[in-house]
Amino acid sequence: MIRRQSGFTLIELMIVVAIIGILAAIALPAYQDYTIRAKVSEGVVIASGAKATVSENLANNVSPCAGVQQGTVNITSLACAAGTGALTSTVTHGIGGVGAINITLTPTSGTSGTTWACSTTSNAQYVPAECR
């Protein structure tokens, strides 16, 4: 009786390892970009809470920054410009070698309410699409 061995050959194992290596080389940089974008979008989310307060203050002719919670939450700091009500959200920690990313939301009061313009002076690759 001939006994036949079962299992994978060396070349089959090498092909599998090569495929996993190629996938890892592509996936890791994409994942790092994704995590940076997620952290930066946190800055817009934190500022959105302050947008309602500033809009209401502008509608009532009150100081735009009255009642806005300024400070640092997690990795994002929020500041409000007293004269204009512009909100500046700065993400500084945990974004790996990119540096601080600033997002500025500027209100414009009109007859139909307050509209917001989003801008950044930082790397536009990582900011949300509305701010590019």
Secondary structure as the mmCIF struct_conf table of DSSP 4:
data_model
#
loop_
_struct_conf.conf_type_id
_struct_conf.id
_struct_conf.beg_label_comp_id
_struct_conf.beg_label_asym_id
_struct_conf.beg_label_seq_id
_struct_conf.end_label_comp_id
_struct_conf.end_label_asym_id
_struct_conf.end_label_seq_id
BEND BEND1 GLY A 7 GLY A 7
HELX_RH_AL_P HELX_RH_AL_P1 LEU A 10 ALA A 59
TURN_TY1_P TURN_TY1_P1 ASN A 60 ASN A 61
BEND BEND2 VAL A 62 VAL A 62
TURN_TY1_P TURN_TY1_P2 PRO A 64 GLY A 67
STRN STRN1 GLY A 71 VAL A 73
TURN_TY1_P TURN_TY1_P3 ASN A 74 ILE A 75
STRN STRN2 THR A 76 CYS A 80
TURN_TY1_P TURN_TY1_P4 ALA A 82 THR A 84
STRN STRN3 LEU A 87 VAL A 91
BEND BEND3 HIS A 93 ILE A 95
TURN_TY1_P TURN_TY1_P5 GLY A 96 GLY A 97
BEND BEND4 VAL A 98 VAL A 98
STRN STRN4 ILE A 101 GLY A 110
TURN_TY1_P TURN_TY1_P6 THR A 111 SER A 112
STRN STRN5 GLY A 113 THR A 120
BEND BEND5 THR A 121 SER A 122
TURN_TY1_P TURN_TY1_P7 ALA A 124 GLN A 125
BEND BEND6 TYR A 126 VAL A 127
HELX_RH_3T_P HELX_RH_3T_P1 ALA A 129 CYS A 131
#
